[in-house]
Amino acid sequence: MSYRRMLADGLDGEHGLPRGRLGELVRRFPAVQGEVRERRGAGEYGFYDLVDQDASVRQIARFAEGLGQAHDHVLVLGIGGSALGTKALLEALRAPAWNELDDEGRDFFPRLTVLENVDPTSVAAALQRIDPRRVLVNVVSKSGGTAETMAQYLVVRGWLDEALGPAASRHLVFTTDPARGALRELATREGIATLAVPPAVGGRFSVLSPVGLLPAALGARSTAQRPTTSSGIRPRSTPAFTGLPTSGSAPACTCSCRTPTGSVSWPSGTGSSGPRAWASGWTGGASRCMSAPRRSAR
């Protein structure tokens, strides 16, 4: 991976990182990595544990195979990390203007709409396009009380109640804290389906938790292609780079991926051929390098 354009001598000499600063940063890296390990050990970085969530994945798969198939539109209510990951999945894995395609053009997969603000014009326009009898509303709030998300919920719940009466609760699923919060209380009182957000996983890291995996599963109903755990993938405990060059015109580092059978590395000078060859040679698990060929969500 080339980082030349981050350096001052790769730009205009005024902006960017001075090359001499690299040596200092390399010396600091072990201390920074030690702090990360310490915080992880204290339970602060829960996203590391998302590689081990077999029970959650099985629960999501059962839901998507069962109740999830009764709907042809998925409406996600959330803000920030509770919405952006799902939007990224939709944009990365589905064709542009996915919701504008007809049923056959979408291969009968559901449309997916993410409401991430409380703008009344946007909310009203979205609800006018959706049939309440065929929608599944996924309300996402880690705390269970995010003001914007709860405001969205109140509007959408009123819309569902008006159209469906007592059956409205069967069109809802809450993704929230496993034990507390307003959404958890509502779910317990009304028998609404729920999925738990791991308490130690921050919103910006939550796309690989039930926050993002449920919408992904609903949009990929083929069991063989449904999201699975990455239990064979582990974060590296050693620096991803060593010996950063402090001189020369072609700085580079070694890229690595850890697979169920070990780690694979390739020098950045090989371009994309290294990760592409790795991705084409290993088809197990749910991991793919970012530079590997994009595949369909199905």
Backbone bond lengths (Angstrom), bond angles and torsions (degrees), N, CA, C in turn:
res aa  C-N    CA-C-N  psi(-1)  N-CA   C-N-CA  omega(-1)  CA-C   N-CA-C  phi
1 M - - - 1.464 - - 1.523 108.63 -
2 S 1.289 117.04 118.82 1.457 121.37 -179.07 1.524 110.45 -81.40
3 Y 1.321 115.60 135.00 1.457 119.62 176.33 1.529 110.59 -121.96
4 R 1.315 116.68 21.82 1.458 121.18 -177.23 1.519 112.16 -56.24
5 R 1.318 117.62 -40.23 1.466 120.34 -175.59 1.519 112.40 -74.41
6 M 1.322 117.61 -1.12 1.465 120.61 172.84 1.523 111.45 -89.01
7 L 1.344 117.08 -12.80 1.451 122.13 -174.10 1.524 111.50 -97.74
8 A 1.343 114.53 149.69 1.467 119.61 -177.08 1.520 111.79 -60.80
9 D 1.346 117.49 -40.26 1.469 118.81 -178.08 1.523 112.20 -76.04
10 G 1.315 118.18 -5.27 1.453 121.40 173.26 1.510 112.02 -98.28
11 L 1.351 115.66 -3.81 1.462 121.36 178.44 1.528 109.00 -115.58
12 D 1.315 116.02 -121.14 1.462 119.25 -177.45 1.520 112.86 -107.36
13 G 1.337 116.87 7.66 1.445 120.90 -179.06 1.508 114.27 84.36
14 E 1.326 116.53 -15.39 1.467 120.73 -179.38 1.519 111.63 -103.31
15 H 1.311 116.17 -41.57 1.451 121.33 -179.84 1.521 109.92 -99.81
16 G 1.323 116.06 160.52 1.451 120.45 -179.91 1.513 112.24 97.76
17 L 1.318 115.55 177.35 1.464 122.36 -175.77 1.524 110.47 -86.76
18 P 1.345 118.07 127.47 1.476 119.30 175.84 1.522 110.26 -61.38
19 R 1.323 117.48 136.97 1.454 120.78 -176.10 1.532 111.23 -60.63
20 G 1.326 118.02 -34.59 1.444 120.78 179.49 1.512 114.09 -62.92
21 R 1.336 116.00 -18.90 1.467 120.96 -179.52 1.529 111.43 -73.46
22 L 1.325 117.48 -20.13 1.453 120.89 -175.94 1.522 112.06 -60.91
23 G 1.334 116.07 -43.29 1.457 118.91 -179.08 1.514 112.23 -59.86
24 E 1.331 116.61 -40.88 1.468 120.20 178.27 1.522 110.84 -63.93
25 L 1.324 116.43 -41.55 1.462 119.82 -179.43 1.518 111.53 -66.10
26 V 1.334 116.61 -37.93 1.465 120.01 177.68 1.521 110.05 -62.50
27 R 1.326 117.16 -41.32 1.468 120.20 -179.76 1.525 111.49 -66.73
28 R 1.321 117.07 -31.27 1.465 120.79 -179.77 1.519 113.08 -78.70
29 F 1.333 117.00 -20.27 1.456 120.54 -170.71 1.526 113.58 -58.58
30 P 1.359 119.53 -44.38 1.469 118.12 179.19 1.525 113.41 -57.80
31 A 1.340 117.69 -36.00 1.456 120.36 178.84 1.529 111.05 -68.58
32 V 1.314 115.50 -40.28 1.468 119.10 178.18 1.522 109.90 -64.62
33 Q 1.329 116.26 -43.28 1.458 119.85 180.00 1.529 110.60 -64.75
34 G 1.333 116.63 -36.81 1.460 119.85 176.88 1.515 111.82 -62.80
35 E 1.335 116.72 -38.53 1.468 120.26 177.58 1.526 110.93 -65.79
36 V 1.329 116.52 -38.55 1.466 120.07 177.71 1.530 109.88 -62.42
37 R 1.335 117.07 -45.24 1.466 120.10 178.77 1.528 111.18 -61.50
38 E 1.336 116.27 -39.74 1.461 119.98 179.67 1.521 111.06 -64.57
39 R 1.322 116.52 -44.49 1.467 119.69 -179.76 1.524 111.13 -68.02
40 R 1.328 116.03 -36.39 1.454 118.71 176.99 1.530 110.04 -63.64
41 G 1.334 116.87 -43.66 1.450 120.61 178.80 1.513 113.06 -62.02
42 A 1.331 116.58 -28.85 1.467 121.47 178.93 1.524 112.07 -83.25
43 G 1.352 117.46 -1.52 1.457 120.64 178.18 1.506 114.36 86.74
44 E 1.336 117.23 10.79 1.461 120.08 -176.63 1.525 111.96 -78.35
45 Y 1.333 117.09 -30.78 1.465 121.66 -177.46 1.525 109.37 -106.47
46 G 1.309 115.80 75.72 1.455 120.66 -176.18 1.508 114.36 -69.73
47 F 1.337 117.90 -16.57 1.463 118.77 -177.55 1.523 112.18 -64.68
48 Y 1.336 118.15 -22.29 1.458 120.15 176.25 1.534 110.92 -60.39
49 D 1.314 117.00 -30.54 1.466 120.67 -174.77 1.522 113.17 -84.79
50 L 1.332 117.04 0.17 1.461 119.12 179.74 1.522 112.57 -68.47
51 V 1.339 117.45 -11.04 1.461 119.02 175.35 1.528 111.20 -74.84
52 D 1.318 117.37 -12.40 1.467 121.94 -179.76 1.524 109.45 -121.76
53 Q 1.307 117.59 83.96 1.466 121.10 179.12 1.529 110.22 -144.28
54 D 1.327 114.79 47.67 1.463 119.94 -178.02 1.520 112.53 -55.70
55 A 1.347 116.81 -43.29 1.464 119.91 -177.51 1.519 111.05 -62.43
56 S 1.336 117.20 -42.79 1.463 120.58 -179.79 1.518 111.00 -64.89
57 V 1.325 116.82 -42.01 1.461 120.22 -179.31 1.526 110.72 -64.56
58 R 1.323 116.80 -40.83 1.475 119.26 177.83 1.524 110.62 -63.89
59 Q 1.330 116.79 -41.12 1.460 120.45 178.51 1.527 110.91 -62.18
60 I 1.331 116.86 -43.37 1.462 121.33 179.32 1.527 110.48 -64.00
61 A 1.331 116.91 -42.36 1.466 120.46 -179.93 1.527 111.12 -63.11
62 R 1.328 116.82 -42.70 1.477 119.87 178.83 1.522 110.71 -62.78
63 F 1.323 115.94 -42.77 1.461 119.59 -179.69 1.530 110.71 -63.58
64 A 1.345 116.50 -45.82 1.462 120.08 -178.20 1.523 111.65 -65.55
65 E 1.329 117.65 -35.86 1.462 121.09 179.05 1.519 111.90 -73.79
66 G 1.330 116.43 -26.30 1.456 120.40 -177.21 1.513 112.38 -96.91
67 L 1.338 115.77 -99.33 1.464 121.23 -176.62 1.519 112.45 -59.43
68 G 1.332 116.77 -33.97 1.458 119.78 -176.34 1.512 113.89 -59.98
69 Q 1.328 118.37 -29.58 1.453 120.78 -176.96 1.529 112.87 -77.86
70 A 1.312 117.28 -5.71 1.468 119.89 179.60 1.523 111.92 -83.98
71 H 1.333 118.07 1.97 1.456 121.44 -174.42 1.522 110.61 -126.32
72 D 1.336 115.27 147.02 1.460 118.65 177.17 1.520 112.68 -114.39
73 H 1.338 116.72 9.61 1.467 120.90 174.84 1.523 107.85 -145.45
74 V 1.320 116.47 131.23 1.457 122.40 175.96 1.522 107.77 -110.31
75 L 1.331 116.61 122.99 1.460 122.53 -179.82 1.522 108.18 -112.88
76 V 1.324 117.17 115.24 1.458 122.49 -178.92 1.521 109.31 -100.88
77 L 1.320 115.81 126.52 1.458 122.12 175.80 1.521 108.47 -107.92
78 G 1.315 117.10 123.26 1.454 120.55 -179.19 1.511 110.10 -177.82
79 I 1.312 116.65 179.14 1.460 121.39 178.63 1.520 108.42 -149.80
80 G 1.321 116.76 149.48 1.454 120.66 179.65 1.509 111.53 63.70
81 G 1.343 116.03 -132.54 1.455 120.59 -178.27 1.509 114.06 -62.65
82 S 1.328 117.65 -19.90 1.464 120.82 178.72 1.520 112.55 -76.81
83 A 1.334 116.96 -8.16 1.460 120.71 -178.36 1.523 113.09 -126.95
84 L 1.332 117.19 -34.40 1.461 120.57 -171.24 1.518 112.65 -66.38
85 G 1.337 117.67 -36.92 1.458 119.47 178.98 1.510 112.17 -62.57
86 T 1.340 116.34 -43.75 1.458 120.32 178.54 1.524 110.80 -63.96
87 K 1.336 117.45 -40.08 1.464 120.07 177.03 1.527 111.08 -62.41
88 A 1.329 116.13 -39.58 1.464 119.88 179.21 1.528 110.92 -64.46
89 L 1.334 116.91 -41.51 1.463 119.98 177.33 1.526 111.14 -61.51
90 L 1.327 116.29 -44.23 1.459 120.35 -179.37 1.524 110.74 -61.34
91 E 1.337 116.43 -46.14 1.460 119.98 -176.95 1.524 112.01 -70.63
92 A 1.342 116.81 -31.40 1.464 119.95 -177.98 1.517 112.93 -80.50
93 L 1.330 116.85 -35.10 1.456 120.26 -169.46 1.521 114.47 -106.65
94 R 1.301 117.46 -10.04 1.458 120.15 -179.87 1.519 110.46 -119.72
95 A 1.319 115.54 158.18 1.457 121.02 -179.34 1.527 110.20 -66.34
96 P 1.331 117.65 152.69 1.467 119.60 175.02 1.524 111.08 -55.71
97 A 1.334 115.62 145.78 1.470 121.73 -179.70 1.531 111.11 57.75
98 W 1.330 116.29 38.90 1.470 122.37 -178.69 1.520 111.86 -52.87
99 N 1.317 117.77 -44.58 1.460 120.35 -176.44 1.521 113.03 -68.64
100 E 1.328 117.22 -17.50 1.466 119.87 -179.66 1.526 112.29 -82.87
101 L 1.328 117.89 -13.76 1.458 120.62 179.47 1.525 110.75 -73.31
102 D 1.323 116.84 151.07 1.463 119.39 176.69 1.527 109.30 -77.32
103 D 1.323 116.58 178.15 1.466 120.57 -175.81 1.524 112.03 -57.06
104 E 1.330 116.02 -44.73 1.459 119.32 -178.16 1.525 110.66 -67.11
105 G 1.333 116.62 -37.80 1.453 120.37 179.45 1.518 112.17 -65.94
106 R 1.334 116.98 -27.35 1.466 121.63 176.74 1.523 111.02 -93.59
107 D 1.311 117.41 7.09 1.468 121.84 -177.01 1.524 110.15 56.39
108 F 1.325 116.12 31.94 1.463 125.08 177.32 1.530 113.23 65.25
109 F 1.328 117.38 18.28 1.458 120.37 169.64 1.525 108.50 -78.27
110 P 1.320 118.66 154.31 1.466 120.28 -176.58 1.522 113.01 -71.37
111 R 1.303 115.03 152.94 1.459 119.78 167.63 1.534 108.46 -70.63
112 L 1.312 116.24 157.65 1.467 121.26 -178.96 1.517 109.05 -134.81
113 T 1.324 115.93 119.44 1.455 121.79 177.81 1.520 109.08 -119.50
114 V 1.325 116.51 131.95 1.460 121.83 178.50 1.523 108.43 -114.37
115 L 1.332 116.50 115.66 1.466 121.27 174.97 1.524 107.66 -96.51
116 E 1.329 117.50 114.87 1.457 120.79 -174.81 1.530 113.10 -119.21
117 N 1.323 117.09 18.30 1.461 119.65 174.13 1.520 108.89 -151.65
118 V 1.313 116.19 178.02 1.470 120.67 -177.03 1.524 111.57 -110.91
119 D 1.322 116.89 20.40 1.457 121.03 177.29 1.526 109.40 -61.64
120 P 1.325 118.33 117.41 1.475 119.76 -175.04 1.522 113.73 -62.37
121 T 1.326 117.22 -31.71 1.464 119.72 179.32 1.519 110.91 -66.21
122 S 1.339 116.80 -45.35 1.461 120.91 -179.96 1.520 111.42 -65.67
123 V 1.324 116.62 -43.34 1.463 120.57 -178.74 1.525 110.44 -64.56
124 A 1.325 116.71 -46.75 1.463 120.46 -179.20 1.525 111.33 -61.94
125 A 1.334 117.12 -41.46 1.454 120.73 -179.66 1.528 110.90 -64.36
126 A 1.330 116.47 -39.63 1.467 119.78 179.01 1.523 111.04 -65.12
127 L 1.307 117.27 -44.53 1.464 120.56 -177.41 1.523 111.64 -67.98
128 Q 1.325 117.39 -28.92 1.465 119.93 177.43 1.525 111.88 -67.77
129 R 1.353 116.48 -26.25 1.466 120.27 -177.81 1.525 113.03 -88.91
130 I 1.323 117.87 -9.31 1.462 121.55 -171.79 1.526 110.28 -109.62
131 D 1.320 116.13 136.95 1.462 121.96 175.30 1.540 107.98 -85.21
132 P 1.338 118.44 114.72 1.470 119.65 -177.40 1.529 113.26 -62.41
133 R 1.321 117.51 -21.08 1.469 119.99 179.73 1.525 111.99 -74.98
134 R 1.345 117.30 -17.23 1.458 120.99 -173.98 1.522 112.95 -120.62
135 V 1.321 117.38 12.46 1.459 120.41 -174.86 1.527 111.05 -104.05
136 L 1.321 115.78 146.34 1.456 122.62 168.02 1.524 107.07 -114.35
137 V 1.320 117.13 122.29 1.458 122.14 -177.30 1.526 108.97 -101.44
138 N 1.320 116.23 118.21 1.465 122.86 178.68 1.528 108.45 -103.70
139 V 1.326 116.52 107.86 1.466 122.07 -179.65 1.526 107.78 -93.90
140 V 1.341 116.61 120.58 1.460 121.23 -172.36 1.525 110.26 -118.58
141 S 1.316 116.25 116.04 1.460 122.32 174.73 1.509 108.24 -154.86
142 K 1.322 116.98 116.06 1.464 119.96 -178.80 1.524 110.91 -59.85
143 S 1.328 116.69 -44.51 1.464 120.19 -178.71 1.522 112.08 -76.84
144 G 1.321 116.01 -22.56 1.458 119.63 -176.30 1.509 113.46 80.95
145 G 1.330 116.87 7.02 1.452 119.11 -178.76 1.513 114.06 -145.86
146 T 1.332 118.35 20.39 1.461 121.59 178.73 1.525 109.64 -58.12
147 A 1.341 115.68 126.02 1.470 119.88 -170.90 1.522 112.47 -57.29
148 E 1.336 116.59 -48.26 1.467 119.39 -177.05 1.520 111.42 -64.96
149 T 1.329 116.16 -42.55 1.466 119.31 -178.95 1.523 111.16 -66.93
150 M 1.318 117.13 -39.99 1.457 119.55 178.55 1.526 111.18 -66.30
151 A 1.349 117.47 -35.07 1.465 120.06 175.63 1.525 110.11 -63.79
152 Q 1.344 116.41 -42.75 1.463 119.74 175.57 1.524 110.67 -59.29
153 Y 1.322 115.16 -45.56 1.468 119.90 -177.75 1.525 111.33 -59.57
154 L 1.321 117.54 -44.38 1.463 120.48 -178.58 1.525 111.44 -60.53
155 V 1.342 116.32 -40.72 1.466 120.09 178.81 1.530 110.49 -67.15
156 V 1.339 116.34 -48.37 1.473 120.33 -176.97 1.526 110.64 -68.97
157 R 1.320 117.42 -36.12 1.470 119.70 178.74 1.522 110.65 -64.71
158 G 1.331 116.52 -40.79 1.459 118.98 175.93 1.516 112.24 -61.21
159 W 1.334 116.35 -39.09 1.470 122.42 177.62 1.521 110.52 -63.81
160 L 1.338 117.32 -43.31 1.465 120.83 178.76 1.525 111.33 -67.42
161 D 1.323 116.83 -44.40 1.465 120.62 -178.88 1.525 110.98 -60.09
162 E 1.317 116.04 -41.39 1.466 119.80 -178.81 1.527 110.98 -64.61
163 A 1.337 116.44 -37.98 1.460 120.13 -176.15 1.527 113.05 -85.50
164 L 1.343 117.51 -32.34 1.462 120.70 -168.93 1.516 114.63 -119.54
165 G 1.324 117.20 -13.04 1.459 119.36 -178.73 1.521 112.01 63.68
166 P 1.332 118.20 -137.23 1.470 121.66 -177.09 1.528 114.28 -61.22
167 A 1.321 116.93 -19.35 1.471 119.85 -178.80 1.523 112.88 -78.07
168 A 1.338 117.67 -3.82 1.460 120.73 -175.66 1.525 112.75 -58.70
169 S 1.322 116.72 -37.95 1.467 119.83 -176.17 1.526 112.59 -63.79
170 R 1.337 117.22 -22.84 1.460 119.80 179.58 1.525 112.33 -76.33
171 H 1.317 116.61 -7.30 1.459 121.85 178.02 1.522 111.54 -103.31
172 L 1.328 117.42 16.50 1.461 122.56 -176.95 1.520 111.08 -123.12
173 V 1.314 115.67 144.68 1.461 121.92 168.08 1.530 106.64 -142.47
174 F 1.326 116.24 130.85 1.457 121.70 -178.83 1.526 109.70 -102.42
175 T 1.308 116.75 133.71 1.465 122.44 171.49 1.522 106.47 -112.28
176 T 1.331 116.74 109.68 1.460 119.78 -168.04 1.523 111.28 -157.97
177 D 1.321 116.06 -172.57 1.460 122.05 179.57 1.534 110.10 -58.86
178 P 1.335 117.57 142.74 1.466 119.53 -176.57 1.519 115.07 -68.98
179 A 1.337 118.37 -15.73 1.464 118.14 -172.99 1.521 115.21 -134.61
180 R 1.312 118.79 -21.69 1.466 118.15 -172.74 1.519 111.60 -142.63
181 G 1.341 114.95 174.50 1.451 121.47 -179.88 1.514 111.90 105.42
182 A 1.335 115.29 162.18 1.461 120.92 -176.73 1.522 112.37 -62.77
183 L 1.327 117.53 -40.38 1.464 119.48 -179.77 1.520 111.51 -65.16
184 R 1.334 116.48 -39.41 1.465 119.55 178.34 1.520 110.37 -63.12
185 E 1.325 117.62 -41.15 1.473 121.35 178.52 1.521 110.84 -64.12
186 L 1.339 117.05 -43.89 1.464 120.56 178.41 1.530 111.18 -61.66
187 A 1.320 115.57 -42.90 1.461 119.76 -178.73 1.517 111.36 -62.89
188 T 1.330 116.51 -42.05 1.461 120.45 179.68 1.521 111.16 -65.14
189 R 1.312 116.13 -41.54 1.463 120.49 -177.17 1.527 112.37 -70.75
190 E 1.340 117.14 -36.54 1.462 120.14 -172.92 1.524 113.39 -107.41
191 G 1.313 117.85 1.29 1.460 119.89 179.12 1.512 113.85 69.76
192 I 1.323 117.13 34.48 1.464 121.94 -179.23 1.521 109.33 -85.43
193 A 1.317 116.99 139.44 1.460 122.04 179.38 1.524 110.59 -63.12
194 T 1.337 116.58 143.73 1.458 120.57 -178.43 1.528 110.94 -138.22
195 L 1.320 114.39 155.21 1.455 123.76 167.93 1.520 107.02 -129.17
196 A 1.328 116.70 147.23 1.458 120.95 -174.46 1.522 111.44 -98.13
197 V 1.343 115.17 135.65 1.463 121.39 170.25 1.523 107.68 -91.00
198 P 1.327 119.60 124.20 1.463 119.85 177.97 1.522 110.59 -54.68
199 P 1.332 118.93 126.89 1.469 121.22 -174.27 1.523 114.53 -57.48
200 A 1.336 118.21 -29.88 1.461 120.49 -176.23 1.524 113.42 -90.03
201 V 1.341 117.31 4.95 1.463 120.74 -179.49 1.526 108.94 -100.47
202 G 1.323 116.03 117.33 1.457 120.37 178.96 1.514 112.08 -73.01
203 G 1.315 116.32 159.38 1.460 120.87 -176.46 1.510 113.95 -56.75
204 R 1.329 117.74 -38.49 1.458 119.86 -176.55 1.523 112.51 -69.75
205 F 1.330 117.37 -14.72 1.463 121.61 179.32 1.530 111.95 -108.18
206 S 1.318 118.19 7.96 1.461 120.49 -165.92 1.519 115.04 -88.29
207 V 1.331 118.97 -1.20 1.461 119.31 -176.29 1.524 111.59 -62.84
208 L 1.336 118.62 -28.79 1.462 121.22 178.42 1.517 112.48 -93.25
209 S 1.315 116.80 13.20 1.464 123.29 170.78 1.526 107.42 -102.05
210 P 1.340 118.91 -177.36 1.472 119.17 176.62 1.525 114.32 -54.93
211 V 1.339 118.03 -19.77 1.467 120.98 177.88 1.523 110.77 -56.07
212 G 1.327 117.47 -45.93 1.455 121.01 -179.80 1.511 114.02 -100.28
213 L 1.340 117.12 -27.56 1.455 119.65 -175.51 1.526 113.02 -70.49
214 L 1.331 118.38 -32.62 1.465 118.81 178.69 1.521 111.66 -64.96
215 P 1.349 120.20 -52.85 1.474 118.37 176.46 1.527 112.16 -58.51
216 A 1.341 117.39 -36.70 1.463 119.42 178.90 1.521 110.98 -64.29
217 A 1.335 117.04 -41.51 1.463 120.58 -179.99 1.521 111.30 -66.97
218 L 1.303 117.39 -39.78 1.461 120.42 179.85 1.522 111.23 -65.92
219 G 1.316 116.99 -26.12 1.455 120.85 179.62 1.510 113.23 -93.22
220 A 1.338 117.29 4.24 1.470 121.23 -179.90 1.512 107.71 -142.93
221 R 1.305 116.51 73.80 1.456 120.49 -168.99 1.520 113.88 -71.56
222 S 1.334 117.87 -14.25 1.465 119.36 177.11 1.516 109.31 -67.13
223 T 1.324 117.93 118.46 1.456 121.52 -174.68 1.518 111.86 -56.62
224 A 1.309 117.96 -37.07 1.464 121.16 -176.89 1.516 112.10 -65.32
225 Q 1.338 117.09 -24.32 1.450 120.24 -177.20 1.522 112.19 -106.59
226 R 1.321 117.42 4.61 1.449 120.35 -177.16 1.526 110.30 -70.83
227 P 1.345 118.32 150.82 1.461 119.87 -179.48 1.518 112.01 -54.77
228 T 1.320 116.57 135.47 1.453 122.46 178.05 1.508 109.16 -124.03
229 T 1.337 116.53 167.39 1.450 119.18 178.18 1.508 110.63 -72.39
230 S 1.295 115.56 162.04 1.454 122.39 179.81 1.516 109.18 -114.03
231 S 1.346 116.56 48.97 1.450 120.27 -172.66 1.520 112.52 -64.20
232 G 1.323 118.09 -17.96 1.448 119.58 178.05 1.509 113.32 -87.66
233 I 1.328 117.13 0.64 1.453 121.30 -176.64 1.517 108.74 -108.98
234 R 1.307 117.40 130.61 1.454 121.20 -178.36 1.517 110.04 -132.85
235 P 1.332 117.40 141.84 1.465 119.24 175.88 1.528 110.24 -62.97
236 R 1.303 116.56 144.26 1.449 120.32 177.22 1.522 109.79 -70.83
237 S 1.325 116.65 142.01 1.456 120.69 178.96 1.521 111.54 -98.25
238 T 1.344 116.56 1.93 1.456 121.15 177.83 1.514 108.73 -117.87
239 P 1.348 118.22 158.75 1.468 119.66 -178.74 1.521 111.31 -55.52
240 A 1.336 115.89 144.09 1.465 120.96 178.28 1.511 110.75 -79.03
241 F 1.338 117.66 -4.28 1.455 119.74 177.63 1.522 108.54 -147.01
242 T 1.304 116.85 151.14 1.463 122.62 175.96 1.512 108.21 -141.51
243 G 1.314 115.72 149.54 1.458 120.21 174.56 1.505 113.73 61.28
244 L 1.326 117.82 48.97 1.458 119.44 177.89 1.526 109.73 -59.61
245 P 1.311 117.68 132.76 1.457 119.39 -179.54 1.522 110.73 -69.88
246 T 1.327 116.04 140.97 1.466 120.50 177.10 1.508 110.93 -108.31
247 S 1.314 116.96 3.28 1.458 120.84 176.38 1.517 108.13 -148.52
248 G 1.318 116.16 167.76 1.465 119.51 -179.24 1.510 110.73 101.25
249 S 1.319 115.68 167.79 1.463 119.63 -172.10 1.509 113.92 -106.08
250 A 1.343 117.55 -1.45 1.469 118.52 -176.55 1.516 110.73 -132.81
251 P 1.354 117.84 64.62 1.460 119.41 179.05 1.511 111.02 -63.57
252 A 1.309 115.52 142.80 1.458 120.00 -179.64 1.509 108.43 -155.09
253 C 1.309 116.64 167.11 1.453 120.58 174.85 1.520 108.09 -137.48
254 T 1.321 115.61 169.98 1.456 120.71 179.49 1.513 109.94 -92.43
255 C 1.316 116.45 130.31 1.453 121.37 178.97 1.523 109.03 -94.56
256 S 1.329 115.89 143.39 1.465 119.83 -177.31 1.510 110.72 -138.13
257 C 1.320 115.55 148.41 1.454 122.17 169.39 1.516 107.31 -133.03
258 R 1.328 116.56 141.72 1.453 120.09 176.12 1.516 108.45 -103.50
259 T 1.321 116.41 127.32 1.452 123.16 -176.97 1.515 109.63 -113.88
260 P 1.327 118.44 172.48 1.461 120.22 178.46 1.519 113.63 -59.79
261 T 1.331 118.06 -19.16 1.459 119.92 -178.27 1.514 112.71 -109.25
262 G 1.326 118.09 8.99 1.454 120.35 179.13 1.507 110.69 136.11
263 S 1.335 116.76 -169.09 1.452 120.35 -179.41 1.509 110.58 -106.50
264 V 1.315 116.00 146.35 1.454 122.33 -179.82 1.509 107.08 -122.90
265 S 1.309 117.84 132.64 1.458 121.70 -179.42 1.518 109.55 -128.28
266 W 1.332 115.38 153.18 1.453 119.47 174.68 1.520 107.43 -149.87
267 P 1.341 117.41 143.13 1.463 119.74 179.13 1.511 110.11 -72.73
268 S 1.324 114.98 149.89 1.462 118.12 -177.02 1.514 111.88 -64.15
269 G 1.321 118.09 -21.02 1.457 120.56 -179.94 1.513 113.62 -64.67
270 T 1.338 117.64 -16.44 1.461 119.83 179.93 1.512 112.27 -81.27
271 G 1.336 116.99 0.03 1.455 120.06 -179.48 1.502 111.38 65.61
272 S 1.324 116.92 -139.66 1.464 120.10 -177.61 1.514 112.80 -88.83
273 S 1.333 118.12 -5.81 1.460 119.15 -175.07 1.515 111.68 -64.32
274 G 1.361 117.29 -34.52 1.455 119.29 -179.95 1.510 113.00 -60.44
275 P 1.350 118.76 -60.53 1.454 119.21 -179.43 1.510 113.69 -65.09
276 R 1.334 117.63 -31.69 1.462 118.79 179.07 1.518 110.43 -67.25
277 A 1.324 116.77 -40.38 1.457 119.41 178.54 1.519 110.09 -65.69
278 W 1.334 116.55 -39.16 1.467 119.75 178.62 1.519 111.03 -64.07
279 A 1.335 116.23 -45.21 1.462 119.64 -177.27 1.520 111.18 -65.14
280 S 1.333 116.84 -37.41 1.467 118.73 -178.74 1.520 111.63 -74.56
281 G 1.343 117.03 -20.33 1.448 119.37 -177.87 1.514 113.67 -92.19
282 W 1.330 118.07 -14.61 1.464 120.43 -179.66 1.514 109.15 -127.89
283 T 1.295 117.55 119.44 1.466 121.67 -175.18 1.502 112.44 -115.21
284 G 1.339 119.36 5.37 1.464 120.73 -179.28 1.502 111.53 -86.51
285 G 1.354 116.33 164.74 1.465 121.69 174.68 1.504 111.95 71.86
286 A 1.328 114.88 -170.66 1.462 120.10 -176.40 1.508 112.17 -113.59
287 S 1.335 118.12 3.17 1.461 120.43 -175.24 1.513 111.20 -88.43
288 R 1.308 115.95 145.47 1.462 122.64 170.57 1.523 106.92 -144.76
289 C 1.319 117.08 141.60 1.458 119.90 173.75 1.521 108.52 -67.66
290 M 1.331 116.32 149.08 1.454 119.36 -177.05 1.519 111.85 -63.24
291 S 1.332 117.45 -27.69 1.457 119.06 -178.77 1.518 112.42 -90.64
292 A 1.322 117.41 2.54 1.459 120.26 177.24 1.524 109.71 -73.69
293 P 1.337 118.28 159.88 1.464 120.65 -178.41 1.517 111.48 -58.99
294 R 1.310 116.73 138.61 1.456 121.21 178.00 1.513 109.62 -70.06
295 R 1.321 115.87 142.31 1.460 120.53 178.44 1.517 110.15 -123.70
296 S 1.307 115.59 161.13 1.456 120.89 -179.91 1.523 110.03 -66.49
297 A 1.340 115.53 154.87 1.467 119.46 177.57 1.515 111.78 -70.55
298 R 1.292 118.45 -18.47 1.473 120.84 -177.91 1.506 111.26 -76.17
